Amino acid sequence: MTCREAEILLHARLDNELDIANCRSIDHHLAECRTCAAEYASLQNLHEEISAAELTYVPSPKLEQKLASRFLREKKSPARFWDGSWLKAYVTATAAAGIIILILLTPNLRRTRETDATTAEILDNHLRSLQPGHLVDVPSSDQHTVKPWFQGKVSFAPQVPDLTNNGFILIGGRLEVIHQQPAAAIVYRRRQHLISLYVSPSPGADANLEVTDVSGYHAAHWTRNKMSYWAVSDVATADLRQFAELVRGT
């Protein structure tokens, strides 16, 4: 595990949101990397300080009187209108609104961390495939050779579209593991650039195409018909988006 990967997972480790394998991996990294270990220790200290802090705010009588004199300029009777209860209700409502916003944002933040971690994992897989002898397990430009090769190796039948007429040449396919689950990686070439298309089952709902930049590379992601698709390459962003749209249209 690299320091960049560890940095992405530190908060998830602190909140006990990682699976056993990722916990072991990051704990092993923290045991060997002083920089990341120091960052994690700093996060732990901050978490403990926030938990121990008295964050409840109760307005003082002086503040209540100041606000009353400011907002009751119509000279309404303080006895009938002001007993301080409205300010307490306002503070309570504000706190409740803050809690609701936090509840609504937390799942989105968690999904963002998970997406970032998946992007980093897929980029690492792509970079590893560029090493000699790792690009494909079945070298072929024939979709009728590559697609049947995955039978019995994964629990699904990945589509292997022929995009030759669009300038994306099929190179072959290989097996990969994404989030500890088998995935199919289908490799294409765009001029001098290689594109890895990762296909794996996904229980989530369909999601539109999103293209992001990471460490000088581009990653396109979408889900469709209970399948997750990731395309990663150093090809131009416009080319990768075109590739993704072509795959989605097959």
N, C-alpha and C positions, 0 to 999 in steps of 0.2 A: 504493500500500500504506500502511495506517495503522500507527501505532505499536503498536496492540494486535495487529494481524496479525503484525507483525515480531517482537514479543515471543514469540508462540507458536512462531515458526519459527527463533528464534536457535539453540536447541540442535541442531535438525536440521541447520542450516547448518554448525554447528561440527563435527558428526559426519559431514558429507558425505552426508546422507541425502535431500537435495532433488533434484528433477529440474532440468533446465537452465533451464526457464522460471522456476521459483520462485527458483532461485539468482540469476538476473539481476535479478528483481524485488526481492529483499531486498538484494542488493548495491547496487542503485540507491538504495534507501531509506537504507541505511547511509551512502552517500556524501553524502546530503543532510541526514540527521537526526543531530545531534551527540549527543543523548541516547541513542538506540539504538546509535550507534557506540561510545559510551563503555561501554555495557552489554556489547556484544559483545567489546570489547577486554578487559574485566574477566573475562569467561568464558574467553577465550583464555589469559589469564595464569594463571587457576586451573587450567585444563587442563594447561598446561605445568608448573606447580608440582607437580601430582599425579603427572604422568608422570616428573618428575625426582626425586621423593622416594623415599627408601629406606624402604619400608613393610614389609619382611620383619622379623619379630620372632623373635629367638632368645633363649630364657630363659637367664639367667646361672646359673653354678654355685651362687651364693648362694641364688637363688630356688628352684632345684631342691632344695637341702638343706632350705630352710624348708618347702617343701611336703612333703618326705619326712618331716620330723619331725612335721608336723601330721597327716598321714594314716596314718602307721604307728604308731599309739599302742598297737597290740596287741603291740609289741616283736618283730615279725617280723625276721628277719635281713636287714639291708640288703644283705648280699652276695648273698643268694638272690633278694631281691625288688626291690631298688632299684638300678638302674644309670642312671636318667635316661631310658631309652628310652621308657617309657610316657608321660612328659610330652611328649616330642618327637612321639610318635604322636598324642597328644591335640591338640597345636597344629596338626599337619598335617591331622588330621581336621576340626578346626574351620575351618581355612582352606579346605579342600575343600568343606565344607558352605556356606561363604559364597560361594564361586565358583558352586556349583550354584544357590543362591538367586538370585544375580545373573543367571545365564543364564536362569532361569525368569521373572524379573521384567522383563528387558530387552524382550522382544517385547511384553509388556503395556504398558510405558511408551511404546514406539514407537507402538503402536496408539492409545493415548490421545492422543498428540501429533497423530497423523494425524486422529483424530476431531475434536479441537478445531479443527484447521485447516480441516477440511471444514465444520464448523458455522459458523465465522466467514465462510467464503467464501459459503455459502448465505445467511446473514443479510445480507451485503452485497448479494447479488443481489436478495433480497427488498426491501431498502430502496431499491435503485436502481429497482425496478419501480414503487415508489410515487410516483416523480416523474411529472409530467404527460406523457402520451403513451407510457409505458413499461410499463403494466400488462399489456396483452395484445396479441398480434399478430393473433389471430382472436377478436373479441368475439362471443360467442354463449352463450345459456343452453341450447342444444340439444346434447346429447352426440353426436348423430349428425352434427353439423356440426364440432365441435371435434376429435373423434377422427380422422376422415379427413384433416383438415388437416395432421396430422403425417406422413402418408405421403410418403415421398421426402425428408423433411427430417431424419428420424432413422432409425436402422437397426432399430428395434423398434416395436411397436404398443402404445402406452401405453393402459391402461384409463382411461376417463373415466366414472366412476360418476355416476348421477343420484341425488343425496342431498337433493333438494328437500323430500321429505316429512319429512326429519329436521332441516330448518331450515338446511341448507347449500346455498346457491344458486350454481349454476355461472355464472361470469362469462365465461370464455373460456380461451384458452391462449396460450403464447408459447414461443419457443425460448430455451434457456439453455445455458451451458457450465459444467460442473462438472469440475474436475481435467482441463481441456483436452479433455473429451469432451462431445459434444452431449447435451443432456438436455431432456426435456419438462417444462414448468412449466404446471400446470393450476390455475386460480385460482377460488376459491370465496369467497362472502361469508357471514359469520355476523353477522346484524344489521348493525352499523356496522364490523365488523372484516373484514379481508381475510386469506385463507389461501392461501399458495402451496404447492402439492404438486409436488415435484420427483421425476421418475422417470428412472432411467438404469440401464444394464446393470451388474451386479455379479458377478464371478466367485466370490465367497465363498459360504460356507454360509448357510443361513437364520439370521436373528437376531431375537430377540424385540423387541417394542416398548420403546423407551426414550424418556423425555421429560426434557429438560434446560432450564434457564433460561440465557439469555445476553443481557446488556445490556438487560434489561427485556422481552425477547421470549421465546417458548417454541418449542422445536424438538423434534419427534417423529421418530424414526428407526427403521426396521426393514428387513430384507431378506427377500425371499421369491421363490422360483422364479427365481433368478439375476437378480433385479431389486432395485435399491436405492431406497428411498422416504424422502423427507424432507418433513415438513410444518412450516412456520414461520409464526408469526403472533403478534400481541399479544393475541389472544383469550384468555379464561380457560383455565387449564391443563386443567380438566375438560372444556371444550368441545373443545379440541384433541385430547385423548385420545379423546373420543367420535368425533371426525372420523376419527382414525387407525384406530380399531377398525372403523368402518363401511367405510373403504376396504379394510382388510385382509379384511373379510368378503365383498367383491365378487368 
